[in-house]
Amino acid sequence: MGGLTRLIVFISMFASITLMSEAQYLLPIVKHEPSKQYYTAFDIGSAEKSYATLVLDLETNLTWLNCRELKSLSSLRLITCQSSTCKSIPGSGCDGKYCLYRQPNPLGKPVTGRVVQDKATFSTTDGGRQLSEVSLPRFTFSCATQGLSLPFAGVLGLSPAGELPFWRQVTRAFNVIPKFALCLPSSVFGVGHFYVGGVNGYIIPPFTGSNNPIPMTLTPLKNIDSGKYIISPTSIYVDGLPLSLNPSLLEGGAKISTVVPYTVLQTDIYNALASAFTLQAKKIGMSEVPGMPEFPGFTPFKTCFDEGGSRRNVEEFMNVPVIDIGMPGNGREVKWRFHGANTVVRVLETVICLAFADGGKKPTEPMVIGTHQLQDYMIEFDLSTTRMAFSDSLLSHKTSCSAWPSRRQDHSHMML
């Protein structure tokens, strides 16, 4: 069964439970392996099962989609140029009397579309299970003149800036904490978690919310008015040993991305990481092999190994060097630790490559943390405190972003 079908089955399974006064909202996340993108789906419009499948993007400020993908357009309301909604969108224009907006497309050329409103429907949650259905009556988005390749209808805007990112529209409409969290699944056969708002934490077995919370570490976000989620790395470690880096290399910060598949590093940072990783890898029996610049479906990887003596039975936690990113938190340096499943990628039966890319000498950002590193971590963006929280790898707790409490744990009924 395809990813879209799994989503449709998944978001149709609601229990009739009264909406909580302090609400949290939950949408599913599915990984699309061919494009290595992550998407969610929810109802838009008055027609039943009018699902829109939208790529998650942390830099898009206004959700856009090809509205021809919707089941019905009868309830769409065009936004006029003179409306406060149109005026709140920086760079908006007019097409006659109606609001028009041209914006970047994270996966291609910029898109232009009319700004519209319609009902959006998704579910509340207790932190783990989906509960009752709820509707955002005036969800503002753009009907673009073109869309993306199937199965995507468009892009869900999750930028920290502006008045109209999806998370801000939801939290403002329902008067809940302005924050959201993502738990990206590593498997195409699993369904991850996308939370908006929240009071009681996140329930991913064996974690049960407030009584047994997922361990999370806080670090400040900076320059959110730039429309990006940027953290401030102070150091990088391989197996506990710090890389010898010019501190100025990290001054631009590290951008968090849900559309970049593998972390991209400025050349000097990449070379230092690759050299240190290779040195430690050889100590545990791995031997260096030529990179995979033309390997189909993968970023060009420059640093690759034959696993040799490092092979283990637990595929997700391969015995490879550990990478830590140090950053400020609670008056001291905290470390975001990445283990085997998030540091390397398998390209052949016994060949693995360092899952980081060389971004050149003068990239826009010296570090862009991609989805291969983010998957199977709980990542929370709290805009009320301008902080990001990250968990340990859920794999280290013998769980993953695909785990759900009770009946939600078993998704076999969604698969063929």
C-alpha atoms as a printed R data frame, in Angstrom:
    type eleno elety resid chain resno       x      y       z
1   ATOM     1    CA   MET     A     1   0.000  0.000   0.000
2   ATOM     2    CA   GLY     A     2   1.409  3.403  -0.993
3   ATOM     3    CA   GLY     A     3   2.312  6.196   1.392
4   ATOM     4    CA   LEU     A     4  -0.752  8.286   0.463
5   ATOM     5    CA   THR     A     5  -3.096  5.355   1.107
6   ATOM     6    CA   ARG     A     6  -1.467  4.789   4.493
7   ATOM     7    CA   LEU     A     7  -2.026  8.444   5.339
8   ATOM     8    CA   ILE     A     8  -5.692  8.338   4.299
9   ATOM     9    CA   VAL     A     9  -6.341  5.259   6.431
10  ATOM    10    CA   PHE     A    10  -4.364  6.744   9.300
11  ATOM    11    CA   ILE     A    11  -6.050 10.151   9.536
12  ATOM    12    CA   SER     A    12  -9.504  8.605   9.120
13  ATOM    13    CA   MET     A    13  -9.179  6.661  12.409
14  ATOM    14    CA   PHE     A    14 -10.556  9.101  14.978
15  ATOM    15    CA   ALA     A    15 -12.169  8.305  18.333
16  ATOM    16    CA   SER     A    16 -15.199 10.339  19.471
17  ATOM    17    CA   ILE     A    17 -13.621 11.991  22.486
18  ATOM    18    CA   THR     A    18 -14.338 15.516  23.706
19  ATOM    19    CA   LEU     A    19 -11.820 18.150  22.681
20  ATOM    20    CA   MET     A    20  -9.418 18.956  25.505
21  ATOM    21    CA   SER     A    21  -9.485 22.507  26.846
22  ATOM    22    CA   GLU     A    22  -5.678 22.680  26.508
23  ATOM    23    CA   ALA     A    23  -5.369 21.115  23.103
24  ATOM    24    CA   GLN     A    24  -2.536 19.594  21.152
25  ATOM    25    CA   TYR     A    25  -2.846 18.598  17.507
26  ATOM    26    CA   LEU     A    26  -1.386 15.639  15.657
27  ATOM    27    CA   LEU     A    27  -0.784 14.891  11.994
28  ATOM    28    CA   PRO     A    28   1.027 11.923  10.426
29  ATOM    29    CA   ILE     A    29   4.375 12.070   8.606
30  ATOM    30    CA   VAL     A    30   5.398  9.697   5.812
31  ATOM    31    CA   LYS     A    31   8.794  9.363   4.145
32  ATOM    32    CA   HIS     A    32   8.855  9.334   0.340
33  ATOM    33    CA   GLU     A    33  11.989  7.337  -0.423
34  ATOM    34    CA   PRO     A    34  12.468  8.220  -4.138
35  ATOM    35    CA   SER     A    35  12.691 11.958  -3.362
36  ATOM    36    CA   LYS     A    36  13.783 11.544   0.281
37  ATOM    37    CA   GLN     A    37  11.139 14.098   1.259
38  ATOM    38    CA   TYR     A    38   8.735 13.981   4.190
39  ATOM    39    CA   TYR     A    39   5.091 14.846   3.860
40  ATOM    40    CA   THR     A    40   1.878 15.047   5.812
41  ATOM    41    CA   ALA     A    41  -1.779 15.086   4.763
42  ATOM    42    CA   PHE     A    42  -5.005 16.565   6.045
43  ATOM    43    CA   ASP     A    43  -8.431 17.546   4.735
44  ATOM    44    CA   ILE     A    44  -8.812 20.889   2.980
45  ATOM    45    CA   GLY     A    45 -12.297 22.037   1.984
46  ATOM    46    CA   SER     A    46 -15.842 20.945   2.698
47  ATOM    47    CA   ALA     A    47 -15.797 17.727   0.688
48  ATOM    48    CA   GLU     A    48 -15.176 14.489   2.582
49  ATOM    49    CA   LYS     A    49 -11.725 12.924   2.224
50  ATOM    50    CA   SER     A    50 -10.320 15.875   0.297
51  ATOM    51    CA   TYR     A    51  -6.764 15.155   1.385
52  ATOM    52    CA   ALA     A    52  -3.842 17.350   0.429
53  ATOM    53    CA   THR     A    53  -0.381 15.779   0.619
54  ATOM    54    CA   LEU     A    54   2.135 18.472   1.522
55  ATOM    55    CA   VAL     A    55   5.929 18.398   1.819
56  ATOM    56    CA   LEU     A    56   7.145 19.691   5.201
57  ATOM    57    CA   ASP     A    57   9.346 22.776   4.806
58  ATOM    58    CA   LEU     A    58  10.795 24.857   7.633
59  ATOM    59    CA   GLU     A    59  11.443 27.897   5.416
60  ATOM    60    CA   THR     A    60   8.152 28.307   3.538
61  ATOM    61    CA   ASN     A    61   5.973 30.939   5.190
62  ATOM    62    CA   LEU     A    62   2.699 30.401   3.306
63  ATOM    63    CA   THR     A    63   1.446 26.918   2.465
64  ATOM    64    CA   TRP     A    64   0.882 26.433  -1.245
65  ATOM    65    CA   LEU     A    65  -0.522 23.666  -3.404
66  ATOM    66    CA   ASN     A    66  -1.978 22.870  -6.772
67  ATOM    67    CA   CYS     A    67  -5.643 23.242  -5.859
68  ATOM    68    CA   ARG     A    68  -6.683 21.015  -8.756
69  ATOM    69    CA   GLU     A    69  -5.505 18.178  -6.515
70  ATOM    70    CA   LEU     A    70  -8.349 18.940  -4.084
71  ATOM    71    CA   LYS     A    71 -11.572 16.984  -4.342
72  ATOM    72    CA   SER     A    72 -13.717 20.124  -4.446
73  ATOM    73    CA   LEU     A    73 -13.048 23.833  -4.931
74  ATOM    74    CA   SER     A    74 -16.582 24.975  -4.112
75  ATOM    75    CA   SER     A    75 -15.757 26.321  -0.650
76  ATOM    76    CA   LEU     A    76 -12.545 28.194  -1.571
77  ATOM    77    CA   ARG     A    77 -12.684 31.902  -0.767
78  ATOM    78    CA   LEU     A    78 -10.440 34.278  -2.698
79  ATOM    79    CA   ILE     A    79  -8.612 36.896  -0.622
80  ATOM    80    CA   THR     A    80  -8.848 40.480  -1.890
81  ATOM    81    CA   CYS     A    81  -5.870 42.795  -2.280
82  ATOM    82    CA   GLN     A    82  -7.266 45.246   0.252
83  ATOM    83    CA   SER     A    83  -7.746 42.642   2.998
84  ATOM    84    CA   SER     A    84  -5.595 42.639   6.131
85  ATOM    85    CA   THR     A    85  -4.630 39.055   5.278
86  ATOM    86    CA   CYS     A    86  -3.124 40.055   1.943
87  ATOM    87    CA   LYS     A    87  -1.388 43.060   3.471
88  ATOM    88    CA   SER     A    88   0.208 40.817   6.119
89  ATOM    89    CA   ILE     A    89   2.069 38.837   3.426
90  ATOM    90    CA   PRO     A    90   5.382 40.544   2.556
91  ATOM    91    CA   GLY     A    91   5.810 40.830  -1.197
92  ATOM    92    CA   SER     A    92   2.217 40.032  -2.105
93  ATOM    93    CA   GLY     A    93   0.716 41.540  -5.237
94  ATOM    94    CA   CYS     A    94  -2.578 41.789  -7.074
95  ATOM    95    CA   ASP     A    95  -4.274 40.017  -9.935
96  ATOM    96    CA   GLY     A    96  -7.144 42.360 -10.562
97  ATOM    97    CA   LYS     A    97  -8.872 42.647  -7.176
98  ATOM    98    CA   TYR     A    98  -7.468 39.440  -5.696
99  ATOM    99    CA   CYS     A    99  -4.314 38.769  -3.692
100 ATOM   100    CA   LEU     A   100  -1.435 37.148  -5.552
101 ATOM   101    CA   TYR     A   101   1.772 35.800  -4.046
102 ATOM   102    CA   ARG     A   102   5.028 34.611  -5.604
103 ATOM   103    CA   GLN     A   103   7.247 32.609  -3.278
104 ATOM   104    CA   PRO     A   104  10.251 30.284  -3.312
105 ATOM   105    CA   ASN     A   105   9.803 26.583  -3.944
106 ATOM   106    CA   PRO     A   106  12.219 24.405  -1.931
107 ATOM   107    CA   LEU     A   107  12.114 21.739  -4.641
108 ATOM   108    CA   GLY     A   108  12.190 23.807  -7.817
109 ATOM   109    CA   LYS     A   109  11.375 27.126  -9.441
110 ATOM   110    CA   PRO     A   110   9.397 29.811  -7.547
111 ATOM   111    CA   VAL     A   111   5.616 29.433  -7.634
112 ATOM   112    CA   THR     A   112   2.887 32.028  -8.042
113 ATOM   113    CA   GLY     A   113  -0.669 31.622  -6.845
114 ATOM   114    CA   ARG     A   114  -3.795 33.326  -5.608
115 ATOM   115    CA   VAL     A   115  -4.165 33.556  -1.849
116 ATOM   116    CA   VAL     A   116  -7.296 31.748  -0.647
117 ATOM   117    CA   GLN     A   117  -8.973 30.454   2.484
118 ATOM   118    CA   ASP     A   118 -10.788 27.204   3.189
119 ATOM   119    CA   LYS     A   119 -11.445 24.828   6.043
120 ATOM   120    CA   ALA     A   120  -8.598 22.576   7.210
121 ATOM   121    CA   THR     A   121  -9.398 19.472   9.249
122 ATOM   122    CA   PHE     A   122  -7.045 17.383  11.415
123 ATOM   123    CA   SER     A   123  -7.130 15.799  14.866
124 ATOM   124    CA   THR     A   124  -6.453 16.568  18.503
125 ATOM   125    CA   THR     A   125  -4.242 14.293  20.581
126 ATOM   126    CA   ASP     A   126  -3.300 13.398  24.137
127 ATOM   127    CA   GLY     A   127   0.325 13.298  23.000
128 ATOM   128    CA   GLY     A   128   0.102  9.806  21.527
129 ATOM   129    CA   ARG     A   129  -3.291  8.787  20.145
130 ATOM   130    CA   GLN     A   130  -5.414 10.743  17.723
131 ATOM   131    CA   LEU     A   131  -8.600 11.855  19.426
132 ATOM   132    CA   SER     A   132 -11.354 14.059  18.015
133 ATOM   133    CA   GLU     A   133 -11.535 15.768  14.670
134 ATOM   134    CA   VAL     A   134 -11.224 19.560  14.650
135 ATOM   135    CA   SER     A   135 -11.411 22.182  11.908
136 ATOM   136    CA   LEU     A   136  -9.568 25.433  11.304
137 ATOM   137    CA   PRO     A   137 -12.387 27.312   9.511
138 ATOM   138    CA   ARG     A   138 -10.232 29.873   7.659
139 ATOM   139    CA   PHE     A   139  -6.946 28.268   6.743
140 ATOM   140    CA   THR     A   140  -4.998 30.670   4.519
141 ATOM   141    CA   PHE     A   141  -2.854 29.242   1.719
142 ATOM   142    CA   SER     A   142  -1.989 29.801  -1.932
143 ATOM   143    CA   CYS     A   143  -3.466 28.050  -4.963
144 ATOM   144    CA   ALA     A   144  -0.346 27.800  -7.107
145 ATOM   145    CA   THR     A   145  -0.369 27.701 -10.884
146 ATOM   146    CA   GLN     A   146   1.738 24.542 -10.777
147 ATOM   147    CA   GLY     A   147   2.392 21.806  -8.253
148 ATOM   148    CA   LEU     A   148   4.997 19.172  -7.500
149 ATOM   149    CA   SER     A   149   5.449 15.677  -8.813
150 ATOM   150    CA   LEU     A   150   3.087 13.115  -7.309
151 ATOM   151    CA   PRO     A   151   2.421 12.190  -4.558
152 ATOM   152    CA   PHE     A   152   2.853 15.821  -3.459
153 ATOM   153    CA   ALA     A   153   0.197 18.478  -3.998
154 ATOM   154    CA   GLY     A   154   2.348 21.255  -2.554
155 ATOM   155    CA   VAL     A   155   4.356 22.483   0.421
156 ATOM   156    CA   LEU     A   156   3.311 23.034   4.046
157 ATOM   157    CA   GLY     A   157   4.746 26.290   5.362
158 ATOM   158    CA   LEU     A   158   6.437 25.957   8.772
159 ATOM   159    CA   SER     A   159   8.714 29.024   8.761
160 ATOM   160    CA   PRO     A   160   9.314 30.826  12.077
161 ATOM   161    CA   ALA     A   161   8.601 34.175  10.390
162 ATOM   162    CA   GLY     A   162   5.404 35.808   9.183
163 ATOM   163    CA   GLU     A   163   1.762 35.625  10.202
164 ATOM   164    CA   LEU     A   164   0.662 32.637   8.134
165 ATOM   165    CA   PRO     A   165   2.861 29.542   8.647
166 ATOM   166    CA   PHE     A   166   0.648 26.526   9.373
167 ATOM   167    CA   TRP     A   167   1.735 26.177  13.013
168 ATOM   168    CA   ARG     A   168   0.995 29.855  13.712
169 ATOM   169    CA   GLN     A   169  -2.463 29.731  12.144
170 ATOM   170    CA   VAL     A   170  -3.359 26.660  14.219
171 ATOM   171    CA   THR     A   171  -1.966 27.846  17.555
172 ATOM   172    CA   ARG     A   172  -3.465 31.319  17.184
173 ATOM   173    CA   ALA     A   173  -6.897 30.028  16.169
174 ATOM   174    CA   PHE     A   174  -7.086 27.619  19.112
175 ATOM   175    CA   ASN     A   175  -5.145 29.747  21.598
176 ATOM   176    CA   VAL     A   176  -2.494 27.135  22.398
177 ATOM   177    CA   ILE     A   177   1.266 27.315  22.950
178 ATOM   178    CA   PRO     A   178   3.008 28.475  19.734
179 ATOM   179    CA   LYS     A   179   5.210 25.475  19.167
180 ATOM   180    CA   PHE     A   180   5.386 22.336  17.076
181 ATOM   181    CA   ALA     A   181   7.408 19.129  17.027
182 ATOM   182    CA   LEU     A   182   8.500 16.690  14.339
183 ATOM   183    CA   CYS     A   183   9.466 13.041  14.655
184 ATOM   184    CA   LEU     A   184  10.599 11.929  11.190
185 ATOM   185    CA   PRO     A   185  10.375  8.176  10.511
186 ATOM   186    CA   SER     A   186  13.432  6.450   9.066
187 ATOM   187    CA   SER     A   187  11.313  3.754   7.427
188 ATOM   188    CA   VAL     A   188   8.978  4.183   4.463
189 ATOM   189    CA   PHE     A   189   6.749  1.594   6.140
190 ATOM   190    CA   GLY     A   190   6.278  3.650   9.306
191 ATOM   191    CA   VAL     A   191   4.228  6.735  10.136
192 ATOM   192    CA   GLY     A   192   5.876  9.544  12.085
193 ATOM   193    CA   HIS     A   193   4.496 12.273  14.334
194 ATOM   194    CA   PHE     A   194   3.831 15.967  13.654
195 ATOM   195    CA   TYR     A   195   2.553 17.795  16.742
196 ATOM   196    CA   VAL     A   196   1.266 21.367  16.939
197 ATOM   197    CA   GLY     A   197   0.806 23.068  20.324
198 ATOM   198    CA   GLY     A   198   1.022 20.805  23.310
199 ATOM   199    CA   VAL     A   199   0.883 20.656  27.074
200 ATOM   200    CA   ASN     A   200   1.467 17.087  28.175
201 ATOM   201    CA   GLY     A   201   4.487 16.003  26.166
202 ATOM   202    CA   TYR     A   202   4.808 13.276  23.584
203 ATOM   203    CA   ILE     A   203   3.805  9.643  23.938
204 ATOM   204    CA   ILE     A   204   6.030  7.283  21.968
205 ATOM   205    CA   PRO     A   205   6.384  3.905  23.705
206 ATOM   206    CA   PRO     A   206   8.054  3.344  26.117
207 ATOM   207    CA   PHE     A   207   7.632  7.065  26.930
208 ATOM   208    CA   THR     A   208   4.259  7.992  28.402
209 ATOM   209    CA   GLY     A   209   4.219 11.784  28.463
210 ATOM   210    CA   SER     A   210   4.411 13.811  31.673
211 ATOM   211    CA   ASN     A   211   5.035 10.798  33.949
212 ATOM   212    CA   ASN     A   212   7.812  9.359  31.780
213 ATOM   213    CA   PRO     A   213   8.816 12.048  29.249
214 ATOM   214    CA   ILE     A   214  11.131 11.699  26.289
215 ATOM   215    CA   PRO     A   215  14.493 13.153  27.453
216 ATOM   216    CA   MET     A   216  14.913 16.497  25.671
217 ATOM   217    CA   THR     A   217  17.777 19.021  25.572
218 ATOM   218    CA   LEU     A   218  17.211 22.745  24.975
219 ATOM   219    CA   THR     A   219  19.259 25.165  22.889
220 ATOM   220    CA   PRO     A   220  18.444 28.718  21.720
221 ATOM   221    CA   LEU     A   221  17.268 29.550  18.228
222 ATOM   222    CA   LYS     A   222  18.761 32.672  16.665
223 ATOM   223    CA   ASN     A   223  17.703 35.120  13.951
224 ATOM   224    CA   ILE     A   224  14.231 33.629  13.517
225 ATOM   225    CA   ASP     A   225  13.158 36.781  11.678
226 ATOM   226    CA   SER     A   226  15.296 35.433   8.828
227 ATOM   227    CA   GLY     A   227  12.609 32.804   8.286
228 ATOM   228    CA   LYS     A   228  14.993 29.968   9.195
229 ATOM   229    CA   TYR     A   229  15.520 27.789  12.261
230 ATOM   230    CA   ILE     A   230  19.177 28.312  13.140
231 ATOM   231    CA   ILE     A   231  21.092 26.942  16.115
232 ATOM   232    CA   SER     A   232  24.579 27.954  17.254
233 ATOM   233    CA   PRO     A   233  27.108 25.093  17.144
234 ATOM   234    CA   THR     A   234  30.253 25.790  19.126
235 ATOM   235    CA   SER     A   235  32.157 22.589  18.386
236 ATOM   236    CA   ILE     A   236  32.007 19.193  16.673
237 ATOM   237    CA   TYR     A   237  33.320 15.945  18.139
238 ATOM   238    CA   VAL     A   238  34.103 12.489  16.752
239 ATOM   239    CA   ASP     A   239  34.193  9.776  19.420
240 ATOM   240    CA   GLY     A   240  34.481 12.521  22.028
241 ATOM   241    CA   LEU     A   241  37.489 14.233  20.409
242 ATOM   242    CA   PRO     A   242  36.924 17.848  19.238
243 ATOM   243    CA   LEU     A   243  37.676 18.795  15.650
244 ATOM   244    CA   SER     A   244  40.372 21.412  15.160
245 ATOM   245    CA   LEU     A   245  38.313 24.169  13.541
246 ATOM   246    CA   ASN     A   246  38.688 27.907  13.139
247 ATOM   247    CA   PRO     A   247  35.851 29.202  15.386
248 ATOM   248    CA   SER     A   248  34.810 31.650  12.659
249 ATOM   249    CA   LEU     A   249  33.681 28.709  10.515
250 ATOM   250    CA   LEU     A   250  30.762 28.044  12.859
251 ATOM   251    CA   GLU     A   251  29.726 31.661  13.400
252 ATOM   252    CA   GLY     A   252  26.981 31.509  10.774
253 ATOM   253    CA   GLY     A   253  25.176 28.828  12.745
254 ATOM   254    CA   ALA     A   254  23.514 25.611  11.600
255 ATOM   255    CA   LYS     A   255  20.210 25.680   9.747
256 ATOM   256    CA   ILE     A   256  17.689 22.888  10.376
257 ATOM   257    CA   SER     A   257  16.109 21.595   7.158
258 ATOM   258    CA   THR     A   258  13.343 19.110   6.393
259 ATOM   259    CA   VAL     A   259  14.001 19.130   2.633
260 ATOM   260    CA   VAL     A   260  17.795 18.639   2.509
261 ATOM   261    CA   PRO     A   261  18.375 14.852   2.752
262 ATOM   262    CA   TYR     A   262  21.920 14.845   4.175
263 ATOM   263    CA   THR     A   263  23.739 17.399   6.314
264 ATOM   264    CA   VAL     A   264  25.781 19.798   4.193
265 ATOM   265    CA   LEU     A   265  28.984 21.306   5.589
266 ATOM   266    CA   GLN     A   266  31.311 24.073   4.458
267 ATOM   267    CA   THR     A   267  34.388 22.456   2.871
268 ATOM   268    CA   ASP     A   268  36.813 23.041   5.743
269 ATOM   269    CA   ILE     A   269  34.309 21.682   8.273
270 ATOM   270    CA   TYR     A   270  33.581 18.680   6.057
271 ATOM   271    CA   ASN     A   271  37.256 17.867   5.551
272 ATOM   272    CA   ALA     A   272  37.966 18.038   9.286
273 ATOM   273    CA   LEU     A   273  34.980 15.798  10.065
274 ATOM   274    CA   ALA     A   274  35.824 13.290   7.315
275 ATOM   275    CA   SER     A   275  39.456 13.041   8.419
276 ATOM   276    CA   ALA     A   276  38.582 12.506  12.092
277 ATOM   277    CA   PHE     A   277  35.820 10.025  11.248
278 ATOM   278    CA   THR     A   278  38.144  8.055   8.951
279 ATOM   279    CA   LEU     A   279  40.854  7.898  11.613
280 ATOM   280    CA   GLN     A   280  38.438  6.504  14.198
281 ATOM   281    CA   ALA     A   281  36.771  4.173  11.689
282 ATOM   282    CA   LYS     A   282  40.073  2.505  10.810
283 ATOM   283    CA   LYS     A   283  40.656  1.799  14.512
284 ATOM   284    CA   ILE     A   284  37.554 -0.431  14.587
285 ATOM   285    CA   GLY     A   285  38.383 -2.413  11.453
286 ATOM   286    CA   MET     A   286  36.758 -0.336   8.715
287 ATOM   287    CA   SER     A   287  38.772  0.232   5.536
288 ATOM   288    CA   GLU     A   288  38.406  3.269   3.289
289 ATOM   289    CA   VAL     A   289  37.132  2.736  -0.251
290 ATOM   290    CA   PRO     A   290  36.585  5.201  -3.144
291 ATOM   291    CA   GLY     A   291  33.630  7.583  -2.748
292 ATOM   292    CA   MET     A   292  30.323  7.189  -4.556
293 ATOM   293    CA   PRO     A   293  29.979 10.344  -6.676
294 ATOM   294    CA   GLU     A   294  27.561  8.828  -9.183
295 ATOM   295    CA   PHE     A   295  25.636  6.347  -7.051
296 ATOM   296    CA   PRO     A   296  21.941  6.460  -8.138
297 ATOM   297    CA   GLY     A   297  19.550  8.004  -5.637
298 ATOM   298    CA   PHE     A   298  22.216  9.358  -3.295
299 ATOM   299    CA   THR     A   299  24.023 12.620  -2.675
300 ATOM   300    CA   PRO     A   300  27.618 12.382  -3.974
301 ATOM   301    CA   PHE     A   301  29.448 10.867  -0.998
302 ATOM   302    CA   LYS     A   302  33.190 11.432  -0.776
303 ATOM   303    CA   THR     A   303  34.034  9.345   2.313
304 ATOM   304    CA   CYS     A   304  33.109  5.661   2.165
305 ATOM   305    CA   PHE     A   305  34.165  2.440   3.893
306 ATOM   306    CA   ASP     A   306  34.006 -1.297   3.737
307 ATOM   307    CA   GLU     A   307  32.475 -2.204   7.089
308 ATOM   308    CA   GLY     A   308  34.888 -5.035   7.771
309 ATOM   309    CA   GLY     A   309  35.074 -5.729  11.510
310 ATOM   310    CA   SER     A   310  32.544 -3.050  12.403
311 ATOM   311    CA   ARG     A   311  29.496 -5.046  11.279
312 ATOM   312    CA   ARG     A   312  26.863 -5.746  13.915
313 ATOM   313    CA   ASN     A   313  23.502 -7.476  14.007
314 ATOM   314    CA   VAL     A   314  21.683 -4.275  14.966
315 ATOM   315    CA   GLU     A   315  21.517 -2.484  11.626
316 ATOM   316    CA   GLU     A   316  20.105  0.763  13.030
317 ATOM   317    CA   PHE     A   317  22.951  1.183  15.487
318 ATOM   318    CA   MET     A   318  26.006  0.249  13.483
319 ATOM   319    CA   ASN     A   319  29.268  0.242  15.368
320 ATOM   320    CA   VAL     A   320  30.743  3.336  13.734
321 ATOM   321    CA   PRO     A   321  32.284  6.482  15.251
322 ATOM   322    CA   VAL     A   322  29.904  8.764  17.143
323 ATOM   323    CA   ILE     A   323  29.486 12.414  16.095
324 ATOM   324    CA   ASP     A   324  28.467 15.136  18.568
325 ATOM   325    CA   ILE     A   325  27.562 18.752  17.837
326 ATOM   326    CA   GLY     A   326  28.214 21.024  20.829
327 ATOM   327    CA   MET     A   327  25.987 24.082  21.348
328 ATOM   328    CA   PRO     A   328  24.850 26.410  24.143
329 ATOM   329    CA   GLY     A   329  22.211 25.240  26.595
330 ATOM   330    CA   ASN     A   330  21.380 26.003  30.233
331 ATOM   331    CA   GLY     A   331  24.578 28.015  30.749
332 ATOM   332    CA   ARG     A   332  26.860 25.250  29.514
333 ATOM   333    CA   GLU     A   333  27.700 23.323  26.379
334 ATOM   334    CA   VAL     A   334  25.208 20.596  25.504
335 ATOM   335    CA   LYS     A   335  25.777 17.918  22.893
336 ATOM   336    CA   TRP     A   336  23.539 16.602  20.157
337 ATOM   337    CA   ARG     A   337  24.755 13.044  19.575
338 ATOM   338    CA   PHE     A   338  24.446 11.151  16.303
339 ATOM   339    CA   HIS     A   339  24.998  7.382  16.139
340 ATOM   340    CA   GLY     A   340  25.473  4.984  13.230
341 ATOM   341    CA   ALA     A   341  22.012  5.123  11.713
342 ATOM   342    CA   ASN     A   342  22.254  8.914  11.478
343 ATOM   343    CA   THR     A   343  25.944  9.277  10.601
344 ATOM   344    CA   VAL     A   344  26.341  6.810   7.722
345 ATOM   345    CA   VAL     A   345  24.247  5.487   4.847
346 ATOM   346    CA   ARG     A   346  24.483  2.094   3.173
347 ATOM   347    CA   VAL     A   347  25.166  2.238  -0.568
348 ATOM   348    CA   LEU     A   348  26.243 -1.377  -1.184
349 ATOM   349    CA   GLU     A   349  25.900 -4.590   0.830
350 ATOM   350    CA   THR     A   350  29.114 -4.031   2.768
351 ATOM   351    CA   VAL     A   351  29.860 -0.399   1.860
352 ATOM   352    CA   ILE     A   352  28.705  2.533   3.951
353 ATOM   353    CA   CYS     A   353  29.424  6.236   3.437
354 ATOM   354    CA   LEU     A   354  29.622  9.177   5.770
355 ATOM   355    CA   ALA     A   355  26.150 10.729   5.369
356 ATOM   356    CA   PHE     A   356  27.404 14.306   5.125
357 ATOM   357    CA   ALA     A   357  28.020 16.363   1.990
358 ATOM   358    CA   ASP     A   358  30.667 18.933   1.064
359 ATOM   359    CA   GLY     A   359  28.857 22.214   0.445
360 ATOM   360    CA   GLY     A   360  31.788 24.165  -0.979
361 ATOM   361    CA   LYS     A   361  34.036 26.903   0.347
362 ATOM   362    CA   LYS     A   362  31.460 29.704   0.551
363 ATOM   363    CA   PRO     A   363  27.957 28.305   1.134
364 ATOM   364    CA   THR     A   364  25.101 30.495   2.389
365 ATOM   365    CA   GLU     A   365  25.154 28.588   5.679
366 ATOM   366    CA   PRO     A   366  28.257 26.778   6.952
367 ATOM   367    CA   MET     A   367  26.091 23.902   8.172
368 ATOM   368    CA   VAL     A   368  22.640 22.660   7.106
369 ATOM   369    CA   ILE     A   369  21.395 19.744   9.203
370 ATOM   370    CA   GLY     A   370  19.422 17.421   6.936
371 ATOM   371    CA   THR     A   371  16.754 14.795   7.434
372 ATOM   372    CA   HIS     A   372  19.047 11.749   7.559
373 ATOM   373    CA   GLN     A   373  20.457 13.212  10.765
374 ATOM   374    CA   LEU     A   374  17.013 14.274  12.089
375 ATOM   375    CA   GLN     A   375  15.114 11.023  11.598
376 ATOM   376    CA   ASP     A   376  14.191  9.072  14.744
377 ATOM   377    CA   TYR     A   377  14.772 12.123  16.959
378 ATOM   378    CA   MET     A   378  12.002 14.211  18.490
379 ATOM   379    CA   ILE     A   379  12.670 17.813  17.448
380 ATOM   380    CA   GLU     A   380  10.589 20.597  19.015
381 ATOM   381    CA   PHE     A   381  10.478 24.255  17.989
382 ATOM   382    CA   ASP     A   382   9.039 26.463  20.734
383 ATOM   383    CA   LEU     A   383   8.410 29.942  19.369
384 ATOM   384    CA   SER     A   384   7.156 31.182  22.753
385 ATOM   385    CA   THR     A   385  10.687 30.805  24.167
386 ATOM   386    CA   THR     A   386  12.678 30.896  20.888
387 ATOM   387    CA   ARG     A   387  14.281 27.570  21.713
388 ATOM   388    CA   MET     A   388  14.675 24.218  20.035
389 ATOM   389    CA   ALA     A   389  14.558 20.958  21.964
390 ATOM   390    CA   PHE     A   390  15.999 17.681  20.721
391 ATOM   391    CA   SER     A   391  15.805 14.179  22.129
392 ATOM   392    CA   ASP     A   392  18.369 11.429  22.270
393 ATOM   393    CA   SER     A   393  18.121  9.062  19.339
394 ATOM   394    CA   LEU     A   394  14.926  7.114  19.956
395 ATOM   395    CA   LEU     A   395  16.772  4.061  18.627
396 ATOM   396    CA   SER     A   396  18.937  4.178  21.751
397 ATOM   397    CA   HIS     A   397  15.739  3.637  23.762
398 ATOM   398    CA   LYS     A   398  14.692  0.688  21.559
399 ATOM   399    CA   THR     A   399  11.924  2.694  19.922
400 ATOM   400    CA   SER     A   400  11.572  4.979  16.901
401 ATOM   401    CA   CYS     A   401   9.467  7.739  15.383
402 ATOM   402    CA   SER     A   402   7.280  5.009  13.860
403 ATOM   403    CA   ALA     A   403   6.169  3.684  17.282
404 ATOM   404    CA   TRP     A   404   2.655  4.471  18.518
405 ATOM   405    CA   PRO     A   405   0.855  3.680  21.791
406 ATOM   406    CA   SER     A   406  -1.535  0.712  21.986
407 ATOM   407    CA   ARG     A   407  -3.407  0.236  18.714
408 ATOM   408    CA   ARG     A   408  -1.357  2.939  16.991
409 ATOM   409    CA   GLN     A   409   1.818  0.898  17.391
410 ATOM   410    CA   ASP     A   410   0.816 -1.690  14.829
411 ATOM   411    CA   HIS     A   411   0.492 -0.204  11.336
412 ATOM   412    CA   SER     A   412   0.532 -3.573   9.559
413 ATOM   413    CA   HIS     A   413  -3.122 -3.093   8.588
414 ATOM   414    CA   MET     A   414  -2.020 -0.114   6.465
415 ATOM   415    CA   MET     A   415   0.558 -2.020   4.439
416 ATOM   416    CA   LEU     A   416   0.437 -4.576   1.675
